[in-house]
Each structure stands twice: as C-alpha cells, then as structure tokens.
Amino acid sequence: MDRESLKRALCDSIDSWAERAIDLAMDIEREPELGFKEHRTSEKVSSFLDSIGIDYERGLGITGVKASLRKGCAGPNIALLGELDGIICSDSPKADPKTGATHTCGHHLQIGTLMAVAAGFAEAKIEDHLGGNVTFFAVPSEEFIEIGERSNMRTEGKINFLGGKQELIRIGAFNDIDMAMMVHAWTDMPEPSIGIGETGNGFVAKTVRYTGKATHAAAAPHEGINALNAAVLGINGVHALRETFLDDDHVRVHFIITKGGDTVNSVPSDVRLEAYVRGKTLTSIDDTHGKFDRAMKAGGDCVGAITEIHTIPGYLPLACNPRLNDVFARNASILLDESRITRTGHFNASTDMGDVCHIMPAIHPYTGGVTGALHSKDFTVVDYRAAVIIPAKIMAMTVVDLLADGALEGRDLLNNFKPLMTKESYLRTLGGYFS
C-alpha cells in the first residue's frame, strides 16, 4: 500500500471508533483525578485497550499505561502521548466536590485522541507496511501541583521527580522510544484548528518558610518577630527586581502564601510560600532563581526571621523539533484549510513535554474545539470531533509519513537530530536543582 492508501485506511478506522473515543473522553471528564492518583482513569484506558486487543503495561510512574503496536520490531519507535491527570479548579461546575479536580486542562481530550489513534491502528492492521513501531502512552501527573504531598512521596521513595514524564524518563520507560508527540487543547479556539507550538517556558519550583517569634499582636508586638512581614518584604524584593528581567527571556515569577500565620491576635511566627520561577532558557531560569533567593532571604534578614528556601526541579523549557512540526503541519493541511493552521511561537506556560524534547525529537501542537481559558471555570469543549478526532487523524497520518517506505523519513530525521541532553546529563541537571 502507498502512503495515501495507508492514511485513508487509518482515518476510516478512526472514524469508526470516533464515538467510543469521544465517550471515553467525556467519561474521564466526569471523574477527574489529580497527578499520581489517576487510578480510575488508568483503569479506563486499560479497559479500552483490552477492547481493541492491544497489549499494555500498567503502573508505570504509579499510574501510567504503555501499549505497543509491534513489540520488539526494528526501526524507529514513535510514542503518542496523552496525559491522565486533571488540575484543581474548584469553581468549575464540573469540579470534584472533594478534591476540586477538573479537566479544565483538557487532558481528557488527549486520552480520547490517543485511544482513537490506537483503535485506528488496531482496526486498520497496516503495521506490516510500516518500518517501525508505534507506542501509545497514557502518562501521569503533568500538572505540577500539590508540591507538599509529592515532596512527601519523594521522601517515602514512591517517586523521585514531581512530574510524570520526568519520572517515566528516570525509570527507563522512554528508553525504547525514539521520538514523541502529543496534542493539547488551546485557549478559546472553538473552530477546528491546529496551532503548531515551537518553544515554551521551563521553571523551577520554590518553597519558602519564614520562622519568627510569636507574641501578642496588640499587647507586645515589639517582643515578636513577624514572619508575615518577612514574606511581604521578600515578595516586594522580587517585584523590585522585575525591571532586570529581559523581555526575550519570558521570565515569570509568581507566588501563593500557603500559610500566613495561626491567628490574627498573635504575631505570625510560621509563614510559608510556594512559587514558580519560569524562563525560556535554563540560563534565564538559573539567573532568576538566584535573584529570587536573595530577595526572599533579604526579607527574613530585615526582620530577623529565619529563612528556609527549598528549590525543586520543575520542567525544562519546551523545544519542539522543527522538522517533526513540519510533518505534522503538512498532514494537518490535508484536513484543514491553511488559515486554520497557525504557528503559535512561544508558550509562556510550562509542560513536562519540554523534558522529553531535551532527549529526543518531540512536538506539542495545540488543537481547537474549545472555548474559555485553560485552567478556568469557563473552559468548555464545544466540538469533540475538532478536539479529539481531527488531531487523532493528523497524528496517525504523521506516523505514516515517518514510518512508511522502511521508515525513510523517520530514520533521516533521527540521523540529523542532535539531542540537547543525553538521558544521563538530563537526570544530573534535573537532580541538581534539589536543595
């Protein structure tokens, strides 16, 4: 079969499974789970794979599910990824009332897309015409949240890194994979559309604790050490540094105070913050988080509080492979008018797909079919075919281009790819941020 025949067969098969893939996405949205706790979602993915007859491994990175079209075959192995977890958005009408978890991140759509592609390959049975393998990988914990809980999991030896793909890289679940792709819902893009992502911010996470001295806030404030004042001074110190952040570095620094004291009638003696320090490059992240530490320590020094700052590796900057992006865009143009395919440039938020990009060719395009901002109560799917089925077909056709003709294009792409890091240097770099 030629490439066009292979693509038609796959797209027809995906169409025949479209409603079931969409139903799966909607079912996952109804029961959102947070990172490293996606047990029901993992079970739903496993059940779907059972129904299409593809073998899989479970429990990777606690909840990850990894399936292979052709185990042990020669040639490039292309991983298609979907993320299992939700985000906390308690004011969403679809939020879990106990945890605040929602899929206002759109990850349920990714799983629907991933399973639509898997079903398409399982039904079309074109693998003998491909010069490589396809891996369908449902991965845990993309949202970098619940830092305290995950830090405790790390202390207990359950995980080492706080992000799902990072942990999967560490345990070797990506060792047999040569390149990877996934799609992500975009903000306020209701029409069938594709955005070709190029770069994105990375970040490190910070926890800060100020320890002061409690006294009566009205009768004897002069005898205390106000840890909340230390935090306010530290935050204002960071604000005073913002003019030193270069525009091209896309630096973002933001905080929450997770504990502001115990009672308003006592001078606060235990105040805690969490923060992210983001940037387009590792150099800009390293420069900025050094400034952050100095500002926070200055706040404590000013009032005489003890300052404890812990740095936790977040995600590396996104660096999508240009050639893989071009193959994806070429296939998007088969289904969509060119006006509906845009180059989105730089993404100021972060994803652990950036970590994958550092060790192999990988891409992270965006898809339409939704309204409202990501992570907000207004995020709504308005066109499931645009959000699930169109990207499934584009990914499937991209795989064909890479693996047809003895994987000629896929092998050439890999032969001309120079990784930003080896797996070993990646793990050293990431581990070096812990303090």
N, C-alpha and C positions, 0 to 999 in steps of 0.2 A: 504493500500500500504506500502511496506517496503521502507527503505531509498533509496536503489538503484533505485527503480522504481520512487520514488519522484524526485530524481536527474535527471533521464533520461527525465522525463516529463518536468521539468523546462528547462533543456538545449535545448530540442527540441523546446520549446516555444520561448526561447531567440533567437534561430537560425531563427525562422520565423519572428522575429522582427528586426533582425540584421541590415538590410539595412536602415530601418527607424531610428533606433537609431544612426547609423553612419551618416546618412543625418542630423539629429538634431545636432550632434557634429560639423559637418562641417558648418552648418548654423550659429551656435553660434560663431564659429571661425571668420566668415566673419563680424560679428558685435560685437566686443569685448567692454565690458563696465567695468568701474572701480568700486571699492567697495562701497557699499551702494547706487549705482546708476545703478544697473543691471536691469532696468525696462523692457527692451525688452527681455532680457534673461529670466527673471522671467515669462513673458508672454508666451514665447515659451515652457517653462517647463509646465506651466498650460495647454496650448493647447494640449500638448502631453498626459498629464494625463486625460484630457477630452476624448481624442480619445480611451483610454483604459478603461474608465469607473471607475476610482478610484477617490474618493472624496479627497479634499485637503483644507488646509487653506493657505491664501496668506498674504503678508505684515508683516511677522514675521521678526523683525530686519530690517524693512523697505521693503526688497525685498525677504525674504526667503519664500519658498514654502514647506509645510509639508503635506504629504499624508500618510494615514494609510490603511493597508490591511484589518484589522479587528478591528474596533473601539470598545473599551471597553471590549476586551476579557481578560480572566485571563491568567496568565503565563508571562514569560519574553517578553519584547518588545525590539526588536533589530533594531537599526537605521542604515540604509545605507546612507552615506552622499556623496554629490557632491557639489563642490564649483562653484559659479556663476560668480565670478569676473575674470578680467584679470590683467595684470601687464603692467607698462609703459616700452615699448621697442621701442623707436621712430625710430631706424634704421632698424627695421624689415620691410620687404616688405609688410607684412600684417597688419601693424600698422594703426590704425585710424588716418587720417591726422590731425584731430583737437585735439585729446586728447593724442595721442601716445600709446593708449591702444592696447594690443595684447593678444593672448592666447599662448604666448611662455612659459607660466607657465603650459600649458597642462590641465587647468581646464575644457575646453570644452569637453575633453575626459572623465572626471569624470561624467559630466552630461549625456553624451551618455551612459556610463556604468550604471549609476543609473536608467535611464529610460529603458534600456534594461532589467534590473532585474525586475523593476516594471511591464513591459509588460509581461515578462515571468510568473510572479506570477498571473497576471490578466488573462492570457490565460489558464494556466495550471489548475487553480482552485483546488489547493491542500490544501487550507488553513484549511479545516476540519481535515486534517491529522497532523496538527501542534499544539503543545501545547503552543502557544504564538502568538505574533503579530509581524509584520514587518512594520517599518516606513521608508518611502522614503523621504529624507530631502535634498532639494537643499538650501544650506546655503550661505549667503552673505559674502563678504569682508574678505577673508583670507589674502590677501596681505596687509601688514602693511605699507601703503604709504599715501601720501597727509596728513601728520600729521597736518599741519596748518588748512586745511579745516575741517578735522574731529574734531580737537580741538574746532573749531568754532561751529560745530554741537553739540558738547557736551555742550558748553556754552548755546546754544539755547534750550537744553533739548531734542534734537532729538535722541541722543544716550548717553550712559554713558561711555561705553568702546569703544575703537577704532577698535577692531577686531570683526568679525561677530559671531563666536561661543561663544566668551565671552559675547556678548550682548544677544545672544539667551539663554545662561545659566542664565543670570541675570533676564530676563523677564519670566523665567519658561518654555521655550519651550522644555527643556530637562527633565522636572520633571517626565514625564511619560515614559522615556526611561531608559532601564537597561544596555545596552551595545551598542557600536557603532563601525562601521568600514567604511573605505573608501580606495581607491587606488589612487596613484599619479604616473604620468609619471616620469620615471627616465632619467638620462642623458646618451646619447649615448648607448642606449640598443635597437638596431634595430630588433633583433630576438624576437620571442615570449618568454618572460621571466618573472619571478617574483622575486622581492627582498623582503625579509622579514625584515622590519625595526624593530629596537629594542629601541634605545634611540635617543634623539636629543637635541640640544641646546634650551634653553629659552633665553629671553632677556628683557631688559628694554630699552625704547627709551629716548633720551635726546634732548632737545632744549637748546641752549646756545645763549645768547645775550651779546655782549660787547658794552658798551656805552662810547665813548671817547669825544674828543673835536675837532671839525673841524677848520682848519686854512688853509692858502695857503700852499700847499705841498712843494713849492720851496722857496717862499719868507719868510715864517715864520713857518717852521715845529716845531721849538722849543717852539712855543706857543700852540701847539696842544697836544692831547693825542690820539695815534694811536691805534684804536680798532683792526685793522687788525694784527698789531704786537702782541697784546694781544692774538688773536686767534692762531697765529702761535706758540707762546710760550706755550699756553695751549696744542695744539696738540703735540708739541715736548715733553712736560711734560708727556703726556700719553705714547709716544714712549719710553721715558726713564724708564717707569715702566714695559715695556713688559717682561723684564727678571724676574719679580716677578710673572708672570702668570704661574701656574702649568700646565704641559702638559696634565695631566689627567683631568683637568677642561675644556679643549677645549675652552678656552676664546678667543673671537674675539671682537675687538673694531674697529669700522670704522665710518668715518665721511663724510659729504659733507658740504661745505660752501654755504649756500643759499643766502647770501648777503655779498659781500666783500667790500662795500663802495658805494659811489654815483658817484664820478668822480675821475679820476686819478690825477687831478690837486688840489685835496683837501685831507688833512689828513683824512682817513676814521674814521668816528665817530659812525657808526652804522654797526656792523658786526654780522652775525648770522650763527649758525651751527645747523645741525641735526646729531645725532649719535645713534648707537646701541651699547649696552654693552651686549654681549652674554656669556653664560656659560652652562655647563652640569647640574649644580645643582643651586637651589636657593641660597645656601650658597656662591657659587663661583660668582654668579651674584651680590649679595649684597656686597661682599668684593670688587669686581672690580669696581662697580659703585661708591662706596665711594672713591676709588683711583682716578677715573675719575673726580669727583667733585673737589677734592683737586688740581689736576693738572690744571684744567680749571680756577679755582679761582686764582691759583698762576700766571697764565698768565696775568690776569687782574690786580692783585696787583702789578706785576712787572712794568707795565707802568702807573699805576694809573687809569685804566679804571674801570667802574662799571661792575660787572659780575652778570648776572642773569642765573641761571640754573634751568630748569624745568624737572622733571622726570615724565615719562608717562609709565604706565604698558604696557609691550609688551605681550609676550606669555610665558607660563610656559614650562619647559623642557618636551620633549616627553618621555613617559614611557609606551611603548606598553605592553599589557598583554601577558605574555609568553604562557599561555595555549590557549588563543584565537589565537595567532600566529600559534601555533601548529595545531590547527584545520584547519586554512586557508591553511597552507603549505601542510597538508595531502590531501586536496581537489585539490590544485594546481598540486600535483603529479598524479592526475587522467588524467589531460590534457597535462601535460608537462613532459619531461624527467627530472630526478632528477638533471642533470647537468645544467638545465635552472632555477633551484630554488636555490637562494643563501641567506645566512644570511648577511645582509648589515651592521650590527653593529650600530655604532653611526653616526648620521646625524648632521653635523656642522651648517646647517641652522636651521630655526625655522618654526613652524606651530602652529596655534591655536588648532590643534588636541591634542597638549600637555595639554591644559587646560581641554579638555574632559577627557583625560587619568587620570587626577588627581581625578576625581569624580566617574568614572565608568570604567569597563573593555573596552578598546578600542585599535584598531590597525590601522596602517598606512603603509601598504605594497606598493611596487613600481611595476610598470608594464613596459614592453618593447613596441617595435613598433615605437620607435622614434630615431632620430639622432640629434646631436648637443646638446649644453649645455642648461639647463633650463635658462630662462630669457635672452637668447641671440638671435640675429637675425638668427642664424644658426639652431635653434630648428625647427625640421620638423617631421611630422608624416609620416612614411613610410609603416606602416602596421596597418590599422584601426582595423582589427579583433584582432590582438595582443594587441592593445592599449585600445579597447573598449569591445569586445565580450568575449575574454578569461577571463579577470577579472570579467566580469558580471557573467559568469557561475561559477567561483570559489566562488564569494560572495554568490550566490544563493545556491550552494551546502553546503557552510559553515552554512548558515541559517538552512538548513535541518538538519544537524548534531546537531545543538544546540536545535532545537525545535521538532524534531521527538520523538516518544515514550514518549509523555507527557512532552517534553522539559527536559528529564532526564539530558542530558549533560549540557544544559544551566542553569538549576537550580543548579546543582552541582558546576558549575563554579562560579555562583553568591554567593553561600553559602560559598565558600572558598576564596572569594575576599575581601581584606581589602583596602578600598579607601585611597589614600594618603591625601585627604582632604574631609571634608563634603562640601556641597554646601555653607553653611554659612561661614566656615573658608576660603574657596576659595575666596568668594566675599570680605571678610575682607582683606585677603592677597593682592589681586589684587588692591583693592581700596586704600590700604595703600601706594602704590607706587606713587600715585599722589602727586606732590609737586609744 
